[in-house]
Amino acid sequence: MKPSSRIPSVALATAAALAVLAAPASGASAPVRASGNASVGGASGAYTYDPAQLPVGARLTVEAVYPGNGTSVITFHLKGAAANRDYGAHAHVASCGSDPLAAGGHFQFRPFPPGGSAADPTYANPVNEVWLDLSTNDDGNGHAKAVVPWQPGDRRPMSVVVHAMHTATAPGSAGTAGPRLGCLSVGF
């Protein structure tokens, strides 16, 4: 067989091997990705509610990966935000809207019970919620990663909200991170 006639079959075999490697592992779900530039009206799916703290045009990107081991790996990238500052960020129960409260509360894998408090650290913690706090550099860029020991089922988070400060952990204030500065709708 001539070497030139083997090239197509080698290329096909290589492509097939790469397709197998790129496929989700058994039990894994396909990754989810959302990205948008913050605007007052949320034209790209990303909102800013306070342009002085989260500038118009800041790029928000969220990716969720669901390996076959029952965990979720969520990354958050913020580009072009205010330089050298802390932000809190969490997955929320509803999609973003022009009202900062449209995204609802934090998504909790195990929700706090009736009569309980969303700020109870038994429920408001980085294992039961998705916390993506970050600090930006001189260029206003930052990233965060959360790994939680669960995958969403019928109830799923629908957005990531950016808050004014890193997340508190003390009883009575656990999970709080100040005013909502922006939001990105994500189809987790």
Phi, psi and omega in degrees: 000136179287144179303323183293332179282343178278339184302312180300319181291324176294318179297319178295317179296319178296315179298319179296318179296319178294323179296321178295316180295327182279343181290147177300145177297160178307128181086352181274155176252159179295145178295155178241137180221137175221145182207147177191158175267128182299134174216161181297324181265356178069032185304326181260013183093353179245133183245149162243134178255352180211084184302338178290331182256329174230094190299149170303135181095346176302138183261126178248130179225130178233136173228135176240129179239137183240087179296167182287004183263010177088000179262169171234136177242115184242130176242148180227127177241133178236126184230133177079023177272187177297141183282147171052053178217162179265142173229146167261155176205141182215155170285137181240165190282339185230168178289161179290161174204179182293335174273125180305336181274357183301328183285357179068200182274183178295142171287127175241126179300315174249098186296149176295146186284162175306136183083352178273189182234135176296341180264011175285122183298347174297328182249324180269087181205163186285001174265324182269340177240175174252107179254129184231045179299144178211166174235135181272158178266192181300335180267001182080021180252142176201164178211157179217158178221135175235138173238120180243150185275038181206163173235144180297146176249235179295322174271130181217150174294153183235357182198167169238125180256135177265129181247169188285344182208168175299160187283133176283153181235353184288148176306138181089338177230005181304134178088350180277148182211026177082187184301154176279121181261332182193176184201145174230123175288133183224128178272067180309000000 
